[in-house]
Amino acid sequence: MHLVTGSQADRPEKNKLTLLQLKDLHKTYVAPESDDENDHDEDNDDDLDEDPTIDHVNINHYGGVNRVRAMPQRPGVVATWADTGHVHVYDLSELTQSMMAGSVPRPNAPTKPVFTSTAHRAEGYALDWCPTNAGRFAAGDCAGGIHVYQPQSSGTSWECVSSSSGGFQGHTDSVEDLQWSPTEQTVFASCSVDRSIRIWDIRDKSKAQIVAPNVHAADINVITWNARVGYLLASGCDDGSFKVWDLRRIRTDASNPLAYFTYHKQPVTSIQWNPHDESMLAVSSADDQVSIWDLSVEADQSTSEGVAGEYPPQLLFLHLGQKNVKELHFHPQIPGVLVSTAEDSFNIFKPAITVSS
């Protein structure tokens, strides 16, 4: 597994981007139920609880890293939102390739980004690469602005293609998250502290194509677009709830989501659809829990909203043990594997769940 992470140090010059390579990952040891040690094969080394190996490279990054995203078509190219109010692009391709190949010595880490944007009026957190147009990405800031960036013809730098028009204006408060459509290269969604979800088409910068106001009772922190069902979008709220929307009717029926869960009692900090299963969703919360949901399970109106002290039937798995979980991601190649990052640790795990139809 290869990861890119960012730090939030006490001084801007102390921050880093870190490339991580984790190898020898395997199922952890589970003690046999029998008390008789002779009941299991002593020659079976599969049950040995060995440590994985971790390799890393640090890259200097001026300013705390609010968010970092790797380009799906070229994972060595990463974009960052810095708390200085700047959006950066770093080309770490040579480092990434040398880590994968095990080459020694490694190339020197870049000392500066290949591109820096000053188009935003404030720092931000919303950042996403377009999965269907290599090099295109969007960033949203805490002043409510959104800009789209396109690689230049040389392929070595980027340009803000929305700066002349002032960006994509419409949100009246901080833009918290962005997600590009999995199928349409000009369409992306945004969510905001103003409690709205908006769908934009970069061919029309004058307005959002769909505006769904007041879809939550508090700030909308995160959204995720289903890569396998293009009309499904999920959103996570500051009140701990999350909802699933049908984008074909959200404009006219924003008060009636496909699903609505209030299991978590602290802000939702991250949410993502499983790229290998269109009905599975992972959610992290400030209540120190990561929950895994199967939305194909028949909803029961009496339990679907997760009454306190009860477990909704769609709740498959709870992952505990981390403090202040900030972000989670499904592994794009290995079905069912997740990584979660928190104030105290990274966790990589595969929930012990079996779903039968």
Secondary structure per residue as TSV (DSSP state, phi and psi in degrees):
chain	resnum	aa	ss	phi	psi
A	1	M	-	360.0	136.1
A	2	H	E	-117.7	132.4
A	3	L	E	-130.7	154.2
A	4	V	E	-126.0	133.2
A	5	T	E	-132.4	165.2
A	6	G	E	-134.4	154.4
A	7	S	-	-103.9	163.9
A	8	Q	-	-132.4	80.0
A	9	A	-	-83.6	172.9
A	10	D	S	-76.5	-19.4
A	11	R	S	-129.3	142.2
A	12	P	G	-58.5	-35.0
A	13	E	G	-76.1	-8.6
A	14	K	G	-92.7	-0.2
A	15	N	-	-82.1	155.1
A	16	K	E	-138.5	150.6
A	17	L	E	-96.2	144.4
A	18	T	E	-130.9	124.8
A	19	L	E	-89.2	129.3
A	20	L	E	-118.5	137.5
A	21	Q	E	-122.7	120.2
A	22	L	E	-113.9	126.0
A	23	K	E	-125.9	168.3
A	24	D	S	59.2	35.3
A	25	L	-	-77.4	135.8
A	26	H	-	-158.1	167.7
A	27	K	-	-60.7	134.4
A	28	T	-	-73.4	158.6
A	29	Y	-	-67.0	135.0
A	30	V	-	-121.1	121.9
A	31	A	-	-63.9	139.3
A	32	P	-	-64.7	150.7
A	33	E	S	-68.2	-31.1
A	34	S	-	-73.4	144.5
A	35	D	S	-80.1	-14.0
A	36	D	-	-85.7	109.0
A	37	E	G	-64.7	-18.7
A	38	N	G	-80.2	-6.1
A	39	D	G	-73.2	-17.2
A	40	H	S	-117.2	157.0
A	41	D	-	-72.0	118.3
A	42	E	T	-69.8	-17.9
A	43	D	T	-85.2	-4.6
A	44	N	-	-82.9	108.0
A	45	D	G	-85.6	-1.7
A	46	D	G	-66.1	-22.8
A	47	D	G	-92.4	2.7
A	48	L	-	-71.2	132.7
A	49	D	-	-89.1	79.4
A	50	E	-	-94.2	152.0
A	51	D	-	-80.4	143.0
A	52	P	-	-72.4	166.0
A	53	T	E	-104.8	141.2
A	54	I	E	-126.6	128.7
A	55	D	E	-121.5	148.1
A	56	H	E	-150.1	156.7
A	57	V	E	-136.2	132.2
A	58	N	E	-98.6	142.7
A	59	I	E	-127.2	128.6
A	60	N	E	-62.1	138.0
A	61	H	-	-141.0	115.6
A	62	Y	S	-78.6	117.8
A	63	G	S	102.6	149.1
A	64	G	-	-62.8	144.3
A	65	V	E	-92.1	105.2
A	66	N	E	-71.1	-38.3
A	67	R	E	-158.3	148.9
A	68	V	E	-137.1	138.2
A	69	R	E	-139.4	138.0
A	70	A	E	-97.5	139.9
A	71	M	-	-66.2	125.9
A	72	P	S	-63.4	-32.2
A	73	Q	S	-80.0	-25.7
A	74	R	S	-139.9	84.3
A	75	P	T	-59.0	-18.2
A	76	G	T	-75.9	-9.7
A	77	V	E	-100.2	121.8
A	78	V	E	-126.9	145.7
A	79	A	E	-109.5	146.2
A	80	T	E	-133.3	148.4
A	81	W	E	-104.0	120.4
A	82	A	E	-100.3	151.4
A	83	D	T	-74.6	1.9
A	84	T	T	-79.9	-8.0
A	85	G	S	93.2	7.4
A	86	H	-	-108.0	146.2
A	87	V	E	-102.5	130.2
A	88	H	E	-120.6	154.9
A	89	V	E	-125.0	128.4
A	90	Y	E	-114.8	135.3
A	91	D	E	-99.5	102.3
A	92	L	-	-108.2	23.5
A	93	S	H	-59.8	-44.9
A	94	E	H	-64.1	-41.8
A	95	L	H	-63.6	-44.0
A	96	T	H	-61.6	-46.0
A	97	Q	H	-65.4	-37.1
A	98	S	H	-69.3	-34.5
A	99	M	H	-65.3	-43.3
A	100	M	H	-64.5	-36.7
A	101	A	H	-85.4	-11.7
A	102	G	T	72.5	26.1
A	103	S	-	-73.4	140.3
A	104	V	S	-137.9	133.5
A	105	P	S	-76.0	162.0
A	106	R	-	-86.4	157.3
A	107	P	-	-63.2	155.3
A	108	N	-	-66.3	142.4
A	109	A	-	-69.4	142.0
A	110	P	-	-62.1	145.6
A	111	T	S	-93.7	-10.3
A	112	K	S	-155.7	161.1
A	113	P	-	-71.2	160.1
A	114	V	S	-83.3	-14.7
A	115	F	E	-153.5	139.8
A	116	T	E	-136.5	131.8
A	117	S	E	-106.6	137.1
A	118	T	-	-117.7	23.8
A	119	A	-	-75.1	-20.5
A	120	H	-	-87.6	150.1
A	121	R	S	-90.0	-6.1
A	122	A	S	-157.0	167.8
A	123	E	-	-68.1	169.9
A	124	G	E	-156.2	-179.2
A	125	Y	E	-131.7	-24.5
A	126	A	E	-76.5	126.9
A	127	L	E	-161.1	131.2
A	128	D	E	-159.7	139.4
A	129	W	E	-87.7	145.4
A	130	C	-	-75.9	126.0
A	131	P	S	-78.0	-12.3
A	132	T	S	-115.1	1.9
A	133	N	S	-141.5	101.5
A	134	A	T	-58.9	126.8
A	135	G	T	94.9	-15.7
A	136	R	-	-82.0	134.2
A	137	F	E	-146.5	164.5
A	138	A	E	-129.3	150.8
A	139	A	E	-138.5	138.3
A	140	G	E	-121.0	145.8
A	141	D	E	-117.5	175.1
A	142	C	T	-75.9	-6.8
A	143	A	T	-92.6	2.6
A	144	G	S	91.9	3.5
A	145	G	-	-92.1	152.2
A	146	I	E	-133.6	134.2
A	147	H	E	-128.3	149.9
A	148	V	E	-113.2	139.4
A	149	Y	E	-121.8	141.5
A	150	Q	E	-130.4	139.0
A	151	P	E	-66.8	144.1
A	152	Q	-	-74.8	167.0
A	153	S	T	-59.7	-28.1
A	154	S	T	-69.7	-22.2
A	155	G	S	77.2	3.7
A	156	T	S	-109.4	-3.8
A	157	S	-	-149.0	175.7
A	158	W	E	-128.7	162.8
A	159	E	E	-136.9	147.2
A	160	C	E	-83.8	111.7
A	161	V	T	-89.1	3.2
A	162	S	T	-119.7	3.8
A	163	S	G	-67.2	-34.0
A	164	S	G	-65.9	-26.9
A	165	S	G	-97.8	2.0
A	166	G	T	84.1	8.0
A	167	G	S	83.9	-172.1
A	168	F	-	-92.5	103.6
A	169	Q	-	-103.4	139.4
A	170	G	-	172.1	-41.1
A	171	H	-	-68.4	140.6
A	172	T	S	-99.8	3.4
A	173	D	S	-151.0	-174.0
A	174	S	-	-54.6	132.2
A	175	V	E	-83.9	116.0
A	176	E	E	-92.5	-29.4
A	177	D	E	-156.3	155.1
A	178	L	E	-134.2	147.1
A	179	Q	E	-146.0	126.1
A	180	W	E	-76.2	150.3
A	181	S	-	-60.9	140.5
A	182	P	S	-74.3	-10.3
A	183	T	S	-125.5	-24.2
A	184	E	-	-113.8	119.3
A	185	Q	T	-76.8	-6.4
A	186	T	T	-109.9	4.2
A	187	V	E	-116.7	133.7
A	188	F	E	-142.1	160.7
A	189	A	E	-114.0	152.7
A	190	S	E	-138.8	154.2
A	191	C	E	-133.8	161.1
A	192	S	E	-149.5	165.1
A	193	V	T	-62.9	-20.1
A	194	D	T	-75.9	5.3
A	195	R	S	73.1	19.0
A	196	S	-	-114.4	155.7
A	197	I	E	-115.3	133.0
A	198	R	E	-128.4	143.0
A	199	I	E	-112.3	126.5
A	200	W	E	-116.9	151.7
A	201	D	E	-123.2	121.6
A	202	I	T	-66.5	-10.5
A	203	R	T	-76.9	-11.6
A	204	D	-	-133.7	96.0
A	205	K	T	-80.7	-8.3
A	206	S	T	-74.6	-25.0
A	207	K	S	-163.1	160.7
A	208	A	-	-74.0	145.5
A	209	Q	S	-76.7	-31.4
A	210	I	E	-134.6	130.7
A	211	V	E	-122.8	120.4
A	212	A	E	-117.2	95.1
A	213	P	-	-81.9	154.0
A	214	N	-	51.0	45.6
A	215	V	-	-83.6	-10.8
A	216	H	S	-133.2	165.4
A	217	A	S	-87.6	-3.4
A	218	A	S	-150.1	-171.8
A	219	D	-	-55.0	138.7
A	220	I	E	-94.5	114.9
A	221	N	E	-87.7	-38.3
A	222	V	E	-147.6	152.9
A	223	I	E	-137.9	159.0
A	224	T	E	-145.5	134.0
A	225	W	E	-102.5	128.2
A	226	N	-	-69.9	119.8
A	227	A	S	-72.8	-18.1
A	228	R	S	-105.4	-19.5
A	229	V	S	-130.2	100.1
A	230	G	T	-66.7	-10.7
A	231	Y	T	-102.5	7.4
A	232	L	E	-103.9	128.0
A	233	L	E	-131.1	138.0
A	234	A	E	-117.6	146.8
A	235	S	E	-133.8	142.9
A	236	G	E	-117.0	140.5
A	237	C	E	-115.7	162.1
A	238	D	T	-69.7	-18.2
A	239	D	T	-88.3	4.8
A	240	G	S	95.2	-8.7
A	241	S	-	-86.3	160.3
A	242	F	E	-140.8	151.7
A	243	K	E	-132.4	155.1
A	244	V	E	-117.0	133.2
A	245	W	E	-119.5	146.0
A	246	D	E	-97.0	109.5
A	247	L	T	-67.0	-13.5
A	248	R	T	-73.4	-18.0
A	249	R	T	-136.9	13.8
A	250	I	T	-67.3	-29.2
A	251	R	T	-64.7	-39.3
A	252	T	T	-99.1	-13.5
A	253	D	-	-140.0	51.3
A	254	A	T	-70.1	-12.3
A	255	S	T	-87.8	-0.9
A	256	N	-	-130.2	79.6
A	257	P	-	-69.2	162.0
A	258	L	S	-67.7	-32.0
A	259	A	E	-150.7	149.2
A	260	Y	E	-147.1	119.6
A	261	F	E	-126.7	138.1
A	262	T	-	-124.1	33.3
A	263	Y	-	-63.3	-48.8
A	264	H	-	-73.2	142.6
A	265	K	-	-110.9	2.3
A	266	Q	S	-125.1	165.8
A	267	P	-	-52.7	139.1
A	268	V	E	-75.6	125.5
A	269	T	E	-103.8	-20.1
A	270	S	E	-160.2	149.7
A	271	I	E	-152.1	139.4
A	272	Q	E	-155.2	136.8
A	273	W	E	-73.3	146.7
A	274	N	E	-71.2	122.3
A	275	P	T	-68.1	-12.4
A	276	H	T	-106.7	-4.0
A	277	D	E	-148.1	109.9
A	278	E	E	-67.3	-13.4
A	279	S	E	-103.4	-2.8
A	280	M	E	-101.8	137.7
A	281	L	E	-137.3	139.7
A	282	A	E	-115.0	140.7
A	283	V	E	-135.7	134.7
A	284	S	E	-115.4	153.7
A	285	S	E	-141.5	160.0
A	286	A	T	-69.8	-2.7
A	287	D	T	-84.7	13.6
A	288	D	T	69.2	30.5
A	289	Q	E	-127.6	145.8
A	290	V	E	-114.8	122.3
A	291	S	E	-112.2	142.0
A	292	I	E	-114.1	131.0
A	293	W	E	-124.0	143.8
A	294	D	E	-116.5	103.3
A	295	L	T	-81.9	1.2
A	296	S	T	-81.5	-13.7
A	297	V	S	-66.8	137.0
A	298	E	-	-57.4	124.6
A	299	A	-	-75.8	139.0
A	300	D	-	-114.5	119.2
A	301	Q	T	-56.4	-31.3
A	302	S	T	-75.0	-19.1
A	303	T	T	-123.7	-10.5
A	304	S	T	-65.4	-19.5
A	305	E	T	-92.6	6.1
A	306	G	-	64.7	62.3
A	307	V	-	-56.4	140.4
A	308	A	T	-52.5	131.0
A	309	G	T	90.2	-5.3
A	310	E	-	-117.3	156.3
A	311	Y	-	-108.3	118.4
A	312	P	-	-60.2	148.5
A	313	P	T	-63.1	-22.3
A	314	Q	T	-79.6	-11.0
A	315	L	E	-79.0	114.7
A	316	L	E	-92.4	-37.1
A	317	F	E	-159.4	142.0
A	318	L	E	-120.6	130.3
A	319	H	E	-109.8	122.2
A	320	L	-	-121.0	174.4
A	321	G	-	109.4	-8.5
A	322	Q	-	-105.2	153.9
A	323	K	S	-105.2	124.2
A	324	N	S	58.1	64.9
A	325	V	E	-65.7	128.5
A	326	K	E	-105.2	-35.2
A	327	E	E	-156.3	149.9
A	328	L	E	-139.2	154.1
A	329	H	E	-148.0	139.5
A	330	F	E	-76.7	144.4
A	331	H	-	-67.6	128.2
A	332	P	S	-70.9	-19.9
A	333	Q	S	-108.4	-31.1
A	334	I	S	-103.3	107.8
A	335	P	T	-58.1	132.3
A	336	G	T	88.3	-11.4
A	337	V	-	-86.3	134.8
A	338	L	E	-123.9	155.7
A	339	V	E	-125.5	135.4
A	340	S	E	-126.7	140.3
A	341	T	E	-117.1	139.7
A	342	A	E	-141.5	179.0
A	343	E	S	-61.5	-27.6
A	344	D	S	-115.5	-7.2
A	345	S	-	-174.1	164.5
A	346	F	E	-102.3	139.1
A	347	N	E	-122.4	135.8
A	348	I	E	-121.1	124.4
A	349	F	E	-153.2	160.4
A	350	K	-	-125.4	111.1
A	351	P	-	-56.3	138.3
A	352	A	-	-84.0	75.6
A	353	I	-	-129.7	144.6
A	354	T	-	-129.1	120.1
A	355	V	-	-105.5	123.2
A	356	S	-	-116.7	143.7
A	357	S	-	-84.2	360.0
